[in-house]
Amino acid sequence: MAVPEKLMKYKFHFMFSTLVLLLILSLFLIAPRFLTILSYFWPLFMSTALFLFAVLFFGRTSPLVSEISSDKPGEGLLDYVAGQPEELIQKEQEQEEEK
């Protein structure tokens, strides 16, 4: 009688370990296989890999900001949009000097 009484002290441990064993077993038997998941998501994996490759490629091949010779970035564009690029101002000054 001493053995069943001692086993009853651990009945929750046995139930918990049995439940964990059943969950793991059902996971292996019911869950889809790795190749099934891979075949379903391969377009997503491929497009992500190509995007990361493009980011790395353009990150290494494009010039850094410090390599571009300009006093202020976008200054030429602002002059053009403002309607008075440097060439036009120089031409006007030359015409005034000729007069």
C-alpha positions in Angstrom: 0.0 0.0 0.0 2.9 2.3 0.5 3.8 2.5 -3.3 0.3 3.6 -4.5 0.2 6.3 -1.8 3.6 7.6 -2.9 2.5 7.5 -6.6 -0.6 9.5 -5.7 1.7 12.4 -4.5 3.0 12.7 -8.1 -0.3 12.3 -9.9 -0.2 15.9 -11.3 3.4 15.3 -12.5 2.3 12.2 -14.4 -0.7 14.0 -15.9 1.4 17.0 -17.0 4.1 14.8 -18.5 1.5 12.7 -20.3 -0.2 15.9 -21.7 3.2 17.3 -22.9 4.0 13.9 -24.5 0.6 13.9 -26.3 1.1 17.5 -27.5 4.5 16.8 -28.9 3.3 13.6 -30.6 0.3 15.4 -32.1 2.6 18.1 -33.3 4.7 15.6 -35.2 1.8 13.7 -36.6 -0.7 16.5 -37.4 1.6 19.5 -38.3 2.6 19.9 -42.0 6.0 18.9 -43.0 8.8 21.5 -43.5 8.9 21.0 -47.3 5.2 21.7 -47.4 5.6 25.0 -45.7 8.7 25.8 -47.8 6.8 25.1 -51.0 4.0 27.3 -49.9 6.1 30.3 -49.0 8.9 30.1 -51.5 7.8 33.1 -53.5 7.9 35.2 -50.4 11.3 33.9 -49.4 12.7 34.5 -53.0 11.3 38.0 -53.3 12.7 38.9 -49.9 16.1 37.5 -50.8 16.2 39.4 -54.1 15.2 42.7 -52.4 17.9 42.3 -49.8 20.4 41.5 -52.5 19.3 44.6 -54.4 19.7 46.8 -51.3 23.2 45.4 -50.7 24.2 45.8 -54.3 23.0 49.4 -54.7 24.4 50.3 -51.2 27.8 49.2 -52.3 27.8 50.6 -55.8 26.2 54.0 -55.3 28.5 56.9 -54.4 28.5 58.3 -50.9 27.2 61.8 -50.2 30.7 63.0 -49.3 32.0 61.9 -52.8 29.7 64.1 -54.7 31.2 67.5 -55.3 28.7 70.1 -54.3 28.7 72.8 -51.7 25.1 72.2 -50.7 23.0 69.2 -51.8 20.2 70.3 -54.1 21.5 73.8 -54.6 21.6 73.5 -58.4 18.1 72.2 -58.5 16.8 75.0 -56.3 18.5 77.5 -58.6 16.9 76.0 -61.6 13.5 75.9 -60.0 13.9 79.5 -58.8 14.5 80.5 -62.4 17.9 82.0 -62.0 20.6 79.4 -62.6 24.2 80.5 -62.3 24.7 80.5 -66.1 21.8 82.9 -66.6 23.1 85.3 -63.9 26.6 85.3 -65.4 25.2 86.0 -68.9 23.2 88.9 -67.6 26.3 90.3 -65.8 28.3 90.0 -69.0 25.6 91.8 -71.0 25.5 94.6 -68.5 29.3 94.9 -68.6 29.3 95.1 -72.4 26.8 98.0 -72.3 
